[in-house]
Amino acid sequence: MNKLNGPVRVIAWRISYMFLKRWFLKNLLSVLYMNIIEKKLLREMWIRILFRGKYVKVIFKKQGFSLMLKDNPSDDIYALKWYFLEYMPKKWDIVVDCWAYIWFTSLYLSKIVWDHWVVLAFEPDDVSYSLLQEHIRINNVKNIRSIKKWIWKHDGYLSFDWIGAGFHVSDAGKSKLPVITLETELKNQHITTVDFIKMDIEWSEIEVAESLKNFLLHHTWVHMAIASYHYVDGKQTYVFLEKFFKSIWYNVKTWFKEHLTTYASKI
C-alpha cells in the first residue's frame, strides 16, 4: 500500500501545482467556455479550440491553419466576424492592423495573406507590444512588421490619458505616446500599396481617416473596416466617418450593432 501511495501522492501534487498556476486554470476554463457556451459560434465559423496547457490552440478548419494563443480568444473570434463582413483579405494582400493589441487579428491576417506578404501591426503599449512579439515567436510568423507607435494624423508625440482599456487624446494628457502617420510608415517600409486597413483606435479614427484623404483618393482599391462605436462630442464616430467617406466618393456603410463598424471602399 505504501508503494502505491508514493506515486499517487506525486501525481496528485503535480496536478494540484498545475492548477495553482493561473495560466493553466485560466486557459482550461477558457476552452471549456468556448466549447460549451460558444459552441454555435465555433461551428458557424469552422473553428476548433483545444486546451494545450500553457496555450490555447485555435484551429481554423476552413482556412487550413492554426494559432497558439496565451489567452481567451472569445472576443477576438467575434472580431473576425465584424471586421471582415464586407471584405475578406486574401493571399498576396498588403494589410494594416491599427491597434494590434496583443495578437489575434494580426496573427490571423498573417496566415491569410501568406508568408511572403505583409501585415503592418501598430501597437504602442509596452505590455501589449511584448505579448504581440511573444505570439509572433510562438507561431513562427515571419510576415508581421510590428510598429511600436500609435497611428495618428502627424508624426511625433501625442499627449493622452488612459481611460480603462483605452486612452483619450488630450493636450493636457499626463502621458506621451510616439505617433506616426500611415503614409510615413508605408514609406519607411518601402510599401507602395495597401489592400485592407483595420482600425480600432479609441476615439482617434476620425482624425486618422481624414489624414488619409490624399492617400485614399490615389489608392482606390483600399478596403477599410473601422470600429466606430466610440463617442466624440456626444455622437458615435460612425456619423463623422460616413460623412467623410461620402465626401471623397467612397461607398460606406455602418452595421453589426454588437460592435459598430464602418466599412468603406471605392469598389
Rosetta blueprint (number, residue, H / E / L):
1 M L
2 N H
3 K H
4 L H
5 N H
6 G H
7 P H
8 V H
9 R H
10 V H
11 I H
12 A H
13 W H
14 R H
15 I H
16 S H
17 Y H
18 M H
19 F H
20 L H
21 K L
22 R H
23 W H
24 F H
25 L H
26 K H
27 N H
28 L H
29 L H
30 S H
31 V H
32 L H
33 Y H
34 M H
35 N H
36 I H
37 I L
38 E L
39 K H
40 K H
41 L H
42 L H
43 R H
44 E H
45 M L
46 W L
47 I E
48 R E
49 I E
50 L E
51 F E
52 R E
53 G L
54 K L
55 Y E
56 V E
57 K E
58 V E
59 I E
60 F E
61 K L
62 K L
63 Q L
64 G L
65 F E
66 S E
67 L E
68 M E
69 L E
70 K L
71 D L
72 N L
73 P L
74 S H
75 D H
76 D H
77 I H
78 Y H
79 A H
80 L H
81 K H
82 W H
83 Y H
84 F L
85 L L
86 E L
87 Y L
88 M L
89 P L
90 K L
91 K L
92 W L
93 D L
94 I L
95 V E
96 V E
97 D E
98 C E
99 W L
100 A L
101 Y L
102 I L
103 W L
104 F H
105 T H
106 S H
107 L H
108 Y H
109 L H
110 S H
111 K H
112 I H
113 V L
114 W L
115 D L
116 H L
117 W L
118 V L
119 V E
120 L E
121 A E
122 F E
123 E L
124 P L
125 D L
126 D H
127 V H
128 S H
129 Y H
130 S H
131 L H
132 L H
133 Q H
134 E H
135 H H
136 I H
137 R H
138 I H
139 N L
140 N L
141 V L
142 K L
143 N L
144 I E
145 R E
146 S E
147 I E
148 K L
149 K L
150 W E
151 I E
152 W L
153 K L
154 H L
155 D L
156 G E
157 Y E
158 L E
159 S E
160 F E
161 D E
162 W E
163 I E
164 G L
165 A L
166 G E
167 F E
168 H E
169 V E
170 S L
171 D L
172 A L
173 G L
174 K L
175 S E
176 K E
177 L E
178 P E
179 V E
180 I E
181 T L
182 L H
183 E H
184 T H
185 E H
186 L H
187 K H
188 N H
189 Q L
190 H L
191 I L
192 T L
193 T L
194 V L
195 D L
196 F E
197 I E
198 K E
199 M E
200 D L
201 I L
202 E L
203 W L
204 S L
205 E H
206 I H
207 E H
208 V H
209 A H
210 E H
211 S H
212 L L
213 K H
214 N H
215 F H
216 L H
217 L H
218 H H
219 H L
220 T L
221 W L
222 V L
223 H E
224 M E
225 A E
226 I E
227 A E
228 S L
229 Y L
230 H L
231 Y E
232 V E
233 D L
234 G L
235 K E
236 Q E
237 T H
238 Y H
239 V H
240 F H
241 L H
242 E H
243 K H
244 F H
245 F H
246 K H
247 S H
248 I L
249 W L
250 Y L
251 N E
252 V E
253 K E
254 T E
255 W E
256 F L
257 K H
258 E H
259 H H
260 L L
261 T E
262 T E
263 Y E
264 A E
265 S E
266 K L
267 I L
